[in-house]
Amino acid sequence: MSVKFLTVQSLNHFVPVFRLLHQAALWDNAELLEDLLNGDELKCLNSRDSWGRTALHAAATNPGSRCMRILAQAGADLDACMGPRGEGRTALHVAAEHGHATNISVLVEAGASMLIRDHLGLTALDVAEKADHEECMLVLRAAADKQEAQRLETLSVLQQACSQVRKSRFF
């Protein structure tokens, strides 16, 4: 009697690749996810299930997801919105809903927008507030404050540059 080992290649014959990416992210199997993304499966990175969820949405449901950073670094669409059944939520909304502040930090650091509203008109911060996830609210507010400070700094630099141009034109 011979023993057959299940490999990613053999699984691909039975399960659509995007489902493998989703499953790896859902079960926080970083090793499998990396194997999948190092192959042809990278082209399926932003594939969606019947609810419009990507693997990033699946990863957002796990506390301290190891797959979250892997997907972000692989180029996953950080601002992908789920379909109508998922209320148009992003992975940031999902992480806020589940109370996973670490995932929120990873997404925000990777460049996820905190301004996107779901189909109910809620931002990720609104979702965290509604669910009373204090740590998530703190992370999102701190990230918003940091973005605002960066915006003000950029505005100040631009104002100084414009002021210098005006002064040089008159003298």
Order of alpha helices (4+ residues) and beta strands (2+ residues): alpha-alpha-alpha-alpha-alpha-alpha-alpha-alpha-alpha
